């Protein structure tokens, strides 16, 4: 449906439409009312065209400028339908368009250890260099928070690191195996 362009049928500038002098008062009143009636009819026609009918809606007759995210739509009705479909895809189907969630949009507690499913973070998914020898260098010491309980002694000496496990186990001894 398209909206109908409105034009007045008579003009005050045309002497044949409205003579300069009119002797009959009823005709003068009729002439003065004529344009108001035409304007009212034009506005009412526009309102009817903008109302939704079973065949179409007024929104289908209102043009729009191109919208990059909704290409190909030329009127308000179709653009609204396209937008509704895009929202349905994102919300109902669980499809989130690429690059639509940014770091700024995630709340601080959005990703926590408790929310990670078992096996969701694998070696293949760890970024290159996220765990490296330099990040595991404890030569300056190791701070352990919380309570550390041990029955007996903890042995941490110069031979607590190597490429093979010690041949004899000793209670309380910590050993770090270097993976080759």
N, C-alpha and C positions, 0 to 999 in steps of 0.2 A: 504494500500500500504506500502511496506517496501523498504528501500533504499538498492540498490545493492552494495555489497562489491566489491571493485575494486582491481585487481591484474594485473601487467604487464605480457605480454605474453612471453617476452624474458628477459634474464639477461646478463649483461656484464661479469659476473663471469663464464658463461657457454661458453666454446670454440666452441661448435657446433652452438650456437646462433650467436656469434661474434668471428670469428677466429682472432688469434693474428696478422696474416699478411693477407692482401688482396691486390692483384695487381690492380684490377679495381677501378678506382677513383669513378665511378658511384655507385658501390656497397658500398664503404666506406661511401659515402654521404647518401646512403639509410639506411645503418646500424645506422649511427649517428642520422638520422631523425626518425627512427623507434620508439624509446622510447618516444620522444617528441610527436609524433602523438598519441601514446597509452595514454599518460597522458592527452592530449587535449581531446581525445574521452571519457576518464573516467570522466573528469571534466564536460564535456558537458552532459554526461549521468546523473551525479549527479544534475546538474542544472535543467535538464528536470524533474527529479523525485521530486525536491523541488517545482517546479511550480505547481500551482493549475490546475487541469484538471476537466472535468465534473464528472469523476468517484471518484476522491479523491484529497487530497492535500498533499504536502510534509510534512506538519506539522503532519499529522497522522502517518508518519513513524519515527518521532523523539521522542524518549522516554524521560520520565521525572522521577524524584525522587518523592516519595510520598509527597503529600501536605495535611497536617492535616485538613485544612478547606475545602478541595475538595477531599474527599476520593474516591478511586476507579478508578481514571484516570491514564492511563499509557502512554499517548502521548500528545503532545502539542495541537493538534487539539481538542481532547475531553476535555482537561482541559480548553481551551479557551471557548468552548461551555458551559461547566459547570459554569465557571466564569460569562459569559454573562447572563446565566439563573439566577444566584444568584443576579446579579446586577438588572436585570429586576424585580425580586421579590421585592427587596428592594426599587427600585425607582418607578416602575409603580404601583405595588400593594399597596405600602405604608407600606409594611412589614419591620420593622426594627428588625433585629435579637436581641435576648436578650443580654444585656451587651455591646451593640455596641456604645451607646452614654454615655460618661462619663461626670462628672462635668467639667473636664478640657476642654471638647469640646464645652460646652455651653458658649456663650458669656454672658457678664454681664446682658444685657437687654433681654435675650431670654425668660424669664418668668417674666412678669410684671402684675400688677393688670388689666390693660387694655386688656391684651391678655387672661385673664381667662374668660371662658364662665360663664354665670350666673349659679349658682348651681354646679360648677365644684369642689369646695372645700366644702366637707360636714363634719359633725362631725365624721363620720366613717373614713374619709380619713385623718383627723388630727392625727399626731403621738401622741402616748401616752405621756402625760406630756407637750405637746406643749402649752397648756393653763392651768395654774394651779393657786391656791391661791397665791403661792409665787411670781408668775409672775404678779399678779394683786394686789400686796401689795403697796399701795400708802401712807403708814404711813410716809415716808420721804418726801412726797410732790408729786405733779404731775405737770409736765411741759407741757404746752399747747402752740404749735406753732401757729402763725398766729393771726388774729384778733378774739377776743371773744366779741360778742356784746350781751348785755342783757338789757332789759327795766326793770328798777327797781333793786331790790336787789337779790343777790344769797344767799340762806341760806344753810350753810353747818355746822352743829353742831354735838354734841355728839349723837343725835338720828337720824342720817341720814342713818343708816344701821340696817337691821333687817330681820327676817324671814317672816314677814307679812307687807303688805303695811299699811301706817298710815291711820286711819279712816277719817281724815280730810285733804284734799289737801290744800296746801298753795302756792300761786304764788311765783316762784323763788326758791322753796325748792328742793334740790337734794336729792334723796333717792336711796340707793343701796340695792336691794333685794337679800338676801342670798338664793341661791338655795340649797335645801336639798336633 
